[in-house]
Amino acid sequence: MKSRHWAEMGETTFVAGIWLLYWIHRLLGRWPFRLCLYPVVLVHWLSRPLLRQSSLQYLERMEAATGALGHTPHWRDSVRHTLMFAETMLDKLLAVSGRYRFERVRTEGREEFYQAAKAGRGGVIVTAHMGCLELCRTMAERRGEVKLNILVHTLHAEQFNRLLKRLNPENDFHLLEVTDMGPATAVALNERVEAGEFVVIAGDRIPVNASQTVRVDFLGHPAPFPVGPYVLAALLKCPLYLLGCIHEGDGYTIHFECLFERVVLPRGKREAALTDCAQHYAGRVTALLQRAPYDWFNFFPFWDQVNVSAKPPTF
């Protein structure tokens, strides 16, 4: 597959279609929604060879590394992977609008995290493009104990984020555009962490204009990962948490985990320390995906991507 930066490819969010399907679900329920969804996803899957290739590459490497699927992946698994993404998009809307059945959500590792939040200790949270992280946002808002500041490296999801805001204008999380992590941004984030708030950043996509990445093993093959989460946690001298979300049973499991109480980047060993941090992150993400292998939503050539400097496109 041709190496490209993910931001050059676009982030298909089906905004108009998902909005329509959201109302079908609201008026008629989940099964009518699925009946409408399946042909739409199948046409989308058939018309996008890069999506098919990237999905199958991921599933093949997941199976080879973990045996999570239990069989050699084929095209039906790729369709299932795409369907899982589309259903998760609906759940994002349901979560933000307060219509998701939260009794279907279980958590693990939450109490330690919330105890830190109650004590006023902020931190950095690294996530991945897996499951329905809007459930985490909404649950934090409902409890009123955690303030989230979510860093976005491009405005690629601007339309979808506007849709989420439309569903719940009173949400208590903040989207911060940080294409360039300059001194002013670092000072602002430090003030929020010192105030007991949390900064949320994805660890599985290379930002546009990123100055450094490291290559670590992911599902048996070297892959580039950004160093931003670890540099930020070291700069702010705060804990670094992993927040993941996966399908389990008839709902989701939200996973909290402290990756590092402190990230230390020694002089002369900075790159090695960053590589160790990224490798630990990749290993913990793999452990979650082994439980839910269809829940990883990076539909581009992840292992073959390159870092480029480009103006973020409008999606």
Secondary structure as UniProt FT lines:
FT   HELIX           6..9
FT   HELIX           15..28
FT   HELIX           30..47
FT   HELIX           49..66
FT   HELIX           75..97
FT   HELIX           102..104
FT   STRAND          105..108
FT   HELIX           110..118
FT   TURN            119..120
FT   STRAND          123..127
FT   HELIX           134..143
FT   STRAND          148..152
FT   TURN            156..157
FT   HELIX           158..167
FT   TURN            169..170
FT   STRAND          173..177
FT   HELIX           183..194
FT   TURN            195..196
FT   STRAND          198..202
FT   TURN            208..209
FT   STRAND          213..218
FT   TURN            219..220
FT   STRAND          221..226
FT   HELIX           228..236
FT   STRAND          240..248
FT   TURN            249..250
FT   STRAND          251..260
FT   TURN            267..268
FT   HELIX           270..291
FT   TURN            293..294
FT   HELIX           302..304
//
